[in-house]
Amino acid sequence: MKISDYNHCVDQFADAVYRFILKNIKVEDRARDVVQDSFMKMWEKRKEIDATKAKSYLFTTAYHCMIDVIRREKKVLYKNELPLVENPTKNQAHDVQSILNLALEQLPDIQKNVVLLRDYEGYSYEEIGEICKLNASQVKVYIYRARASLKKFIGNPEMVI
């Protein structure tokens, strides 16, 4: 990969990687750190990366960095007391986006990641498989299960009242 290809990757994909990571981590500073680490790793390996596969490499690297951050945070949380997840009540006003975000938080990490890559970022099943180290049929199963869980969660009348 040439320097111009790397710069093109930064211009082209930085926002998409940031959105994906932020959607999972929820903390802007940590999301920026993960994106920065991903581009740093890409820079260090730029001579080995094929420019046509740079996007896939970047998202794969960001995904793995994000998983590392999440694991580190979980270790800290287990040492302390885990926070309780707040359930909305009928009296609280929720817009569709906040209900969807709450529903996404209830999903297992792998399901949340594949559904975000597919539905928010528009990746194909094969690309998601490369990023998450899964085959296409596993990706399809995780997406199906995630969507079914989301439908069940959002379909609950208490969630939309």
Contact map, one row per residue, 1 for C-alpha under 8 A:
11101100000000000000000000000000000000000000011111100000000000000000000000000000000000000000000000000000000000000000000000000000000000000000000000000000000000000
11111100000000000000000000000000000000000000011000100000000000000000000000000000000000000000000000000000000000000000000000000000000000000000000000000000000000000
11111110000000000000000000000000000000000000000000000000000000000000000000000000000000000000000000000000000000000000000000000000000000000000000000000000000000000
01111111000000000000000000000000000000000000000000000000000000000000000000000000000000000000000000000000000000000000000000000000000000000000000000000000000000000
11111111100000000000000000000000000000000000000000100000000000000000000000000000000000000000000000000000000000000000000000000000000000000000000000000000000000000
11111111110000000000000000000000000000000010010000100000000000000000000000000000000000000000000000000000000000000000000000000000000000000000000000000000000000000
00111111111000000000000000000000000000000000000000000000000000000000000000000000000000000000000000000000000000000000000000000000000000000000000000000000000000000
00011111111100000000000000000000000000000000000000000000000000000000000000000000000000000000000000000000000000000000000000000000000000000000000000000000000000000
00001111111111000000000000000000000000000000000000000110000000000000000000000000000000000000000000000000000000000000000000000000000000000000000000000000000000000
00000111111111000000000000000000000000100000000000000000000000000000000000000000000000000000000000000000000000000000000000000000000000000000000000000000000000000
00000011111111000000000000000000000000000000000000000000000000000000000000000000000000000000000000000000000000000000000000000000000000000000000000000000000000000
00000001111111100000000000000000000000000000000000000000000000000000000000000000000000000000000000000000000000000000000000000000000000000000000000000000000000000
00000000111111111000000000000000000000000000000000000010000000000000000000000000000000000000000000000000000000000000000000000000000000000000000000000000000000000
00000000111111111100000000000000001000000000000000000000000000000000000000000000000000000000000000000000000000000000000000000000000000000000000000000000000000000
00000000000111111110000000000000000000000000000000000000000000000000000000000000000000000000000000000000000000000000000000000000000000000000000000000000000000000
00000000000011111111000000000000000000000000000000000000000000000000000000000000000000000000000000000000000000000000000010000000000000000000000000000000000000000
00000000000011111111100000000000001000000000000000000000001001000000000000000000000000000000000000000000000000000000000000000000000000000000000000000000000000000
00000000000001111111110000000011001000000000000000000000000000000000000000000000000000000000000000000000000000000000000000000000000000000000000000000000000000000
00000000000000111111111000000000000000000000000000000000000000000000000000000000000000000000000000000000000000000000000000000000000000000000000000000000000000000
00000000000000011111111100000000000000000000000000000000000000000000000000000000000000000000000000000000000000000001100110000000000000000000000000000000000000000
00000000000000001111111111000010011000000000000000000000000001100100000000000000000000000000000000000000000000000000000000000000000000000000000000000000000000000
00000000000000000111111111110010000000000000000000000000000000000000000000000000000000000000000000000000000000000000000000000000000000000000000000000000000000000
00000000000000000011111111000000000000000000000000000000000000000000000000000000000000000000000000000000000000000000000000000000000000000000000000000000000000000
00000000000000000001111111000000000000000000000000000000000000000000000000000000000000000000000000000000000000011000000000000000000000000000000000000000000000000
00000000000000000000111111110110000000000000000000000000000000000100010000000000000000000000000000000000000000000000000000000000000000000000000000000000000000000
00000000000000000000111111110010000000000000000000000000000000000000000000000000000000000000000000000000000000000000000000000000000000000000000000000000000000000
00000000000000000000010011111110000000000000000000000000000000000000000000000000000000000000000000000000000000000000000000000000000000000000000000000000000000000
00000000000000000000010011111111000000000000000000000000000000000000000000000000000000000000000000000000000000000000000000000000000000000000000000000000000000000
00000000000000000000000000111111100000000000000000000000000000000000000000000000000000000000000000000000000000000000000000000000000000000000000000000000000000000
00000000000000000000000010111111110000000000000000000000000000000000000000000000000000000000000000000000000000000000000000000000000000000000000000000000000000000
00000000000000000100110011111111111000000000000000000000000000000000000000000000000000000000000000000000000000000000000000000000000000000000000000000000000000000
00000000000000000100000000011111111100000000000000000000000000000000000000000000000000000000000000000000000000000000000000000000000000000000000000000000000000000
00000000000000000000000000001111111110000000000000000000000000000000000000000000000000000000000000000000000000000000000000000000000000000000000000000000000000000
00000000000000000000100000000111111111000000000000000000000001001100000000000000000000000000000000000000000000000000000000000000000000000000000000000000000000000
00000000000001001100100000000011111111100000000000000000000001000000000000000000000000000000000000000000000000000000000000000000000000000000000000000000000000000
00000000000000000000000000000001111111110000000000000000000000000000000000000000000000000000000000000000000000000000000000000000000000000000000000000000000000000
00000000000000000000000000000000111111111000000000000000000001001000000000000000000000000000000000000000000000000000000000000000000000000000000000000000000000000
00000000000000000000000000000000011111111100000000000000010011001000000000000000000000000000000000000000000000000000000000000000000000000000000000000000000000000
00000000010000000000000000000000001111111110000000000000010000000000000000000000000000000000000000000000000000000000000000000000000000000000000000000000000000000
00000000000000000000000000000000000111111111000000000000000000000000000000000000000000000000000000000000000000000000000000000000000000000000000000000000000000000
00000000000000000000000000000000000011111111100000000000000010000000000000000000000000000000000000000000000000000000000000000000000000000000000000000000000000000
00000000000000000000000000000000000001111111110000000000110010000000000000000000000000000000000000000000000000000000000000000000000000000000000000000000000000000
00000100000000000000000000000000000000111111110000000000000000000000000000000000000000000000000000000000000000000000000000000000000000000000000000000000000000000
00000000000000000000000000000000000000011111111000000000000000000000000000000000000000000000000000000000000000000000000000000000000000000000000000000000000000000
00000000000000000000000000000000000000001111111110000000000000000000000000000000000000000000000000000000000000000000000000000000000000000000000000000000000000000
11000100000000000000000000000000000000000111111110000000000000000000000000000000000000000000000000000000000000000000000000000000000000000000000000000000000000000
11000000000000000000000000000000000000000001111110000000000000000000000000000000000000000000000000000000000000000000000000000000000000000000000000000000000000000
10000000000000000000000000000000000000000000111111000000000000000000000000000000000000000000000000000000000000000000000000000000000000000000000000000000000000000
10000000000000000000000000000000000000000000111111101100100000000000000000000000000000000000000000000000000000000000000000000000000000000000000000000000000000000
10000000000000000000000000000000000000000000000111111100000000000000000000000000000000000000000000000000000000000000000000000000000000000000000000000000000000000
11001100000000000000000000000000000000000000000011111100000000000000000000000000000000000000000000000000000000000000000000000000000000000000000000000000000000000
00000000000000000000000000000000000000000000000001111110000000000000000000000000000000000000000000000000000000000000000000000000000000000000000000000000000000000
00000000000000000000000000000000000000000000000011111111100000000000000000000000000000000000000000000000000000000000000000000000000000000000000000000000000000000
00000000100000000000000000000000000000000000000011111111110000000000000000000000000000000000000000000000000000000000000000000000000000000000000000000000000000000
00000000100010000000000000000000000000000000000000011111111000000000000000000000000000000000000000000000000000000000000000000000000000000000000000000000000000000
00000000000000000000000000000000000000000000000000001111111100000000000000000000000000000000000000000000000000000000000000000010011000000000000000000000000000000
00000000000000000000000000000000000000000100000010001111111110000000000000000000000000000000000000000000000000000000000000000000001000000000000000000000000000000
00000000000000000000000000000000000001100100000000000111111111000000000000000000000000000000000000000000000000000000000000000000000000000000000000000000000000000
00000000000000001000000000000000000000000000000000000011111111100000000000000000000000000000000000000000000000000000000000000000001000000000000000000000000000000
00000000000000000000000000000000000000000000000000000001111111110000000000000000000000000000000000000000000000000000000000000000011100000000000000000000000000000
00000000000000000000000000000000000001001100000000000000111111111000000000000000000000000000000000000000000000000000000000000000001000000000000000000000000000000
00000000000000001000100000000000011011000000000000000000011111111100000000000000000000000000000000000000000000000000000000000000000000000000000000000000000000000
00000000000000000000100000000000000000000000000000000000001111111110000000000000000000000000000000000000000000000000000000000000001100000000000000000000000000000
00000000000000000000000000000000000000000000000000000000000111111111000000000000000000000000000000000000000000000000000000000000000000000000000000000000000000000
00000000000000000000000000000000010011000000000000000000000011111111100000000000000000000000000000000000000000000000000000000000000000000000000000000000000000000
00000000000000000000100010000000010000000000000000000000000001111111110000000000000000000000000000000000000000000000000000000000000000000000000000000000000000000
00000000000000000000000000000000000000000000000000000000000000111111111000000000000000000000000000000000000000000000000000000000000000000000000000000000000000000
00000000000000000000000000000000000000000000000000000000000000011111111100000000000000000000000000000000000000000000000000000000000000000000000000000000000000000
00000000000000000000000000000000000000000000000000000000000000001111111110000000000000000000000000000000000000000000000000000000000000000000000000000000000000000
00000000000000000000000010000000000000000000000000000000000000000111111111000000000000000000000000000000000000000000000000000000000000000000000000000000000000000
00000000000000000000000000000000000000000000000000000000000000000011111111100000000000000000000000000000000000000000000000000000000000000000000000000000000000000
00000000000000000000000000000000000000000000000000000000000000000001111111110000000000000000000000000000000000000000000000000000000000000000000000000000000000000
00000000000000000000000000000000000000000000000000000000000000000000111111111000000000000000000000000000000000000000000000000000000000000000000000000000000000000
00000000000000000000000000000000000000000000000000000000000000000000011111111100000000000000000000000000000000000000000000000000000000000000000000000000000000000
00000000000000000000000000000000000000000000000000000000000000000000001111111110000000000000000000000000000000000000000000000000000000000000000000000000000000000
00000000000000000000000000000000000000000000000000000000000000000000000111111111000000000000000000000000000000000000000000000000000000000000000000000000000000000
00000000000000000000000000000000000000000000000000000000000000000000000011111111110000000000000000000000000000000000000000000000000000000000000000000000000000000
00000000000000000000000000000000000000000000000000000000000000000000000001111111110000000000000000000000000000000000000000000000000000000000000000000000000000000
00000000000000000000000000000000000000000000000000000000000000000000000000111111100000000000000000000000000000000000000000000000000000000000000000000000000000000
00000000000000000000000000000000000000000000000000000000000000000000000000011111110000000000000000000000000000000000000000000000000000000000000000000000000000000
00000000000000000000000000000000000000000000000000000000000000000000000000001111111000000000000000000000000000000000000000000000000000000000000000000000000000000
00000000000000000000000000000000000000000000000000000000000000000000000000001101111100000000000000000000000000000000000000000000000000000000000000000000000000000
00000000000000000000000000000000000000000000000000000000000000000000000000000000111110000000000000000000000000000000000000000000000000000000000000000000000000000
00000000000000000000000000000000000000000000000000000000000000000000000000000000011111000000000000000000000000000000000000000000000000000000000000000000000000000
00000000000000000000000000000000000000000000000000000000000000000000000000000000001111100000000000000000000000000000000000000000000000000000000000000000000000000
00000000000000000000000000000000000000000000000000000000000000000000000000000000000111110000000000000000000000000000000000000000000000000000000000000000000000000
00000000000000000000000000000000000000000000000000000000000000000000000000000000000011111000000000000000000000000000000000000000000000000000000000000000000000000
00000000000000000000000000000000000000000000000000000000000000000000000000000000000001111101000000000000000000000000000000000000000000000000000000000000000000100
00000000000000000000000000000000000000000000000000000000000000000000000000000000000000111111000000000000000000000000000000000000000000000000000000000000000001100
00000000000000000000000000000000000000000000000000000000000000000000000000000000000000011111100000000000000000000000000000000000000000000000000000000000000001101
00000000000000000000000000000000000000000000000000000000000000000000000000000000000000001111100000000000000000000000000000000000000000000000000000000000000000000
00000000000000000000000000000000000000000000000000000000000000000000000000000000000000011111110000000000000000000000000000000000000000000000000000000000000000000
00000000000000000000000000000000000000000000000000000000000000000000000000000000000000000111111000000000000000000000000000000000000000000000000000000000000000001
00000000000000000000000000000000000000000000000000000000000000000000000000000000000000000001111101100000000000000000000000000000000000000000000000000000000000010
00000000000000000000000000000000000000000000000000000000000000000000000000000000000000000000111111100000000000000000000000000000000000000000000000000000000000000
00000000000000000000000000000000000000000000000000000000000000000000000000000000000000000000011111110000000000000000000000000000000000000000000000000000000000000
00000000000000000000000000000000000000000000000000000000000000000000000000000000000000000000001111111000000000000000000000000000000000000000000000000000000000000
00000000000000000000000000000000000000000000000000000000000000000000000000000000000000000000011111111100000000000000000000000000000000000000000000000000000000000
00000000000000000000000000000000000000000000000000000000000000000000000000000000000000000000011111111110000000000000000000000000000000000000000000000000010000110
00000000000000000000000000000000000000000000000000000000000000000000000000000000000000000000000111111111000000000000000000000000000000000000000000000100010000000
00000000000000000000000000000000000000000000000000000000000000000000000000000000000000000000000011111111100000000000000000000000000000000000000000000000000000000
00000000000000000000000000000000000000000000000000000000000000000000000000000000000000000000000001111111110000000000000000000000000000000000000000000000000000000
00000000000000000000000000000000000000000000000000000000000000000000000000000000000000000000000000111111111000000000000000000000000000000000000000000100110000000
00000000000000000000000000000000000000000000000000000000000000000000000000000000000000000000000000011111111000010000000000000000000000000000000000000100000000000
00000000000000000000000000000000000000000000000000000000000000000000000000000000000000000000000000001111111100010000000000000000000000000000000000000000000000000
00000000000000000000000000000000000000000000000000000000000000000000000000000000000000000000000000000111111100000000000000000000000000000000000000000000000000000
00000000000000000000000000000000000000000000000000000000000000000000000000000000000000000000000000000011111110110000000000000000000000000000000001001000000000000
00000000000000000000000000000000000000000000000000000000000000000000000000000000000000000000000000000000111111110000000000000000000000000000000000000000000000000
00000000000000000000000000000000000000000000000000000000000000000000000000000000000000000000000000000000001111111000000000000000000000000000000000000000000000000
00000000000000000000000000000000000000000000000000000000000000000000000000000000000000000000000000000000000111111100000000000000000000000000010000000000000000000
00000000000000000000000000000000000000000000000000000000000000000000000000000000000000000000000000000000001111111110000000000000000000000000011011000000000000000
00000000000000000000000100000000000000000000000000000000000000000000000000000000000000000000000000000001101111111111000000000000000000000000000001000000000000000
00000000000000000000000100000000000000000000000000000000000000000000000000000000000000000000000000000000000011111111100000000000000000000000000000000000000000000
00000000000000000000000000000000000000000000000000000000000000000000000000000000000000000000000000000000000001111111110000000001000100000010011000000000000000000
00000000000000000000000000000000000000000000000000000000000000000000000000000000000000000000000000000000000000111111111100000000000000000000011001100000000000000
00000000000000000001000000000000000000000000000000000000000000000000000000000000000000000000000000000000000000011111111110000000000000000000000000000000000000000
00000000000000000001000000000000000000000000000000000000000000000000000000000000000000000000000000000000000000001111111111100001000000000000000000000000000000000
00000000000000000000000000000000000000000000000000000000000000000000000000000000000000000000000000000000000000000111111111111001000000000000000000000000000000000
00000000000000000000000000000000000000000000000000000000000000000000000000000000000000000000000000000000000000000011111111100000000000000000000000000000000000000
00000000000000000001000000000000000000000000000000000000000000000000000000000000000000000000000000000000000000000011111111000000000000000000000000000000000000000
00000000000000010001000000000000000000000000000000000000000000000000000000000000000000000000000000000000000000000001111111100000000000000000000000000000000000000
00000000000000000000000000000000000000000000000000000000000000000000000000000000000000000000000000000000000000000000111111110000000000000000000000000000000000000
00000000000000000000000000000000000000000000000000000000000000000000000000000000000000000000000000000000000000000000111011111011000000000000000000000000000000000
00000000000000000000000000000000000000000000000000000000000000000000000000000000000000000000000000000000000000000000010001111111000000000000000000000000000000000
00000000000000000000000000000000000000000000000000000000000000000000000000000000000000000000000000000000000000000000010000111111100000010011000000000000000000000
00000000000000000000000000000000000000000000000000000000000000000000000000000000000000000000000000000000000000000000000000011111110000110000000000000000000000000
00000000000000000000000000000000000000000000000000000001000000000000000000000000000000000000000000000000000000000000000000111111111000000000000000000000000000000
00000000000000000000000000000000000000000000000000000000000000000000000000000000000000000000000000000000000000000100110000111111111111010010000000000000000000000
00000000000000000000000000000000000000000000000000000000000000000000000000000000000000000000000000000000000000000000000000001111111111110110000000000000000000000
00000000000000000000000000000000000000000000000000000001000100000000000000000000000000000000000000000000000000000000000000000111111111100000000000000000000000000
00000000000000000000000000000000000000000000000000000001101110100000000000000000000000000000000000000000000000000000000000000011111111000000000000000000000000000
00000000000000000000000000000000000000000000000000000000000100100000000000000000000000000000000000000000000000000100000000000001111111000000000000000000000000000
00000000000000000000000000000000000000000000000000000000000000000000000000000000000000000000000000000000000000000000000000000001111111100000000000000000000000000
00000000000000000000000000000000000000000000000000000000000000000000000000000000000000000000000000000000000000000000000000000001111111110110000000000000000000000
00000000000000000000000000000000000000000000000000000000000000000000000000000000000000000000000000000000000000000000000000000100110011111110000000000000000000000
00000000000000000000000000000000000000000000000000000000000000000000000000000000000000000000000000000000000000000000000000001101100001111111000000000000000000000
00000000000000000000000000000000000000000000000000000000000000000000000000000000000000000000000000000000000000000000000000000000000000111111100000000000000000000
00000000000000000000000000000000000000000000000000000000000000000000000000000000000000000000000000000000000000000000000000000000100001111111110000000000000000000
00000000000000000000000000000000000000000000000000000000000000000000000000000000000000000000000000000000000000000100000000001001100001111111111000000000000000000
00000000000000000000000000000000000000000000000000000000000000000000000000000000000000000000000000000000000000000000000000001000000000011111111100000000000000000
00000000000000000000000000000000000000000000000000000000000000000000000000000000000000000000000000000000000000000000000000000000000000001111111110000000000000000
00000000000000000000000000000000000000000000000000000000000000000000000000000000000000000000000000000000000001100110000000000000000000000111111111000000000000000
00000000000000000000000000000000000000000000000000000000000000000000000000000000000000000000000000000000000000100110000000000000000000000011111111100000000000000
00000000000000000000000000000000000000000000000000000000000000000000000000000000000000000000000000000000000000000000000000000000000000000001111111110000000000000
00000000000000000000000000000000000000000000000000000000000000000000000000000000000000000000000000000000000000100000000000000000000000000000111111111000000000000
00000000000000000000000000000000000000000000000000000000000000000000000000000000000000000000000000000000001000110010000000000000000000000000011111111100000000000
00000000000000000000000000000000000000000000000000000000000000000000000000000000000000000000000000000000000000000010000000000000000000000000001111111110000000000
00000000000000000000000000000000000000000000000000000000000000000000000000000000000000000000000000000000000000000000000000000000000000000000000111111111000000000
00000000000000000000000000000000000000000000000000000000000000000000000000000000000000000000000000000000001000000000000000000000000000000000000011111111100000000
00000000000000000000000000000000000000000000000000000000000000000000000000000000000000000000000000010011000000000000000000000000000000000000000001111111110000000
00000000000000000000000000000000000000000000000000000000000000000000000000000000000000000000000000000000000000000000000000000000000000000000000000111111111000000
00000000000000000000000000000000000000000000000000000000000000000000000000000000000000000000000000000000000000000000000000000000000000000000000000011111111100000
00000000000000000000000000000000000000000000000000000000000000000000000000000000000000000000000000000010000000000000000000000000000000000000000000001111111100100
00000000000000000000000000000000000000000000000000000000000000000000000000000000000000000000000000110010000000000000000000000000000000000000000000000111111110110
00000000000000000000000000000000000000000000000000000000000000000000000000000000000000000000000000000000000000000000000000000000000000000000000000000011111110100
00000000000000000000000000000000000000000000000000000000000000000000000000000000000000000000000000000000000000000000000000000000000000000000000000000001111111110
00000000000000000000000000000000000000000000000000000000000000000000000000000000000000000000000000000000000000000000000000000000000000000000000000000000011111111
00000000000000000000000000000000000000000000000000000000000000000000000000000000000000001100000000000000000000000000000000000000000000000000000000000000000111111
00000000000000000000000000000000000000000000000000000000000000000000000000000000000000011100000000100000000000000000000000000000000000000000000000000000111111111
00000000000000000000000000000000000000000000000000000000000000000000000000000000000000000000010000100000000000000000000000000000000000000000000000000000010111111
00000000000000000000000000000000000000000000000000000000000000000000000000000000000000000100100000000000000000000000000000000000000000000000000000000000000011111
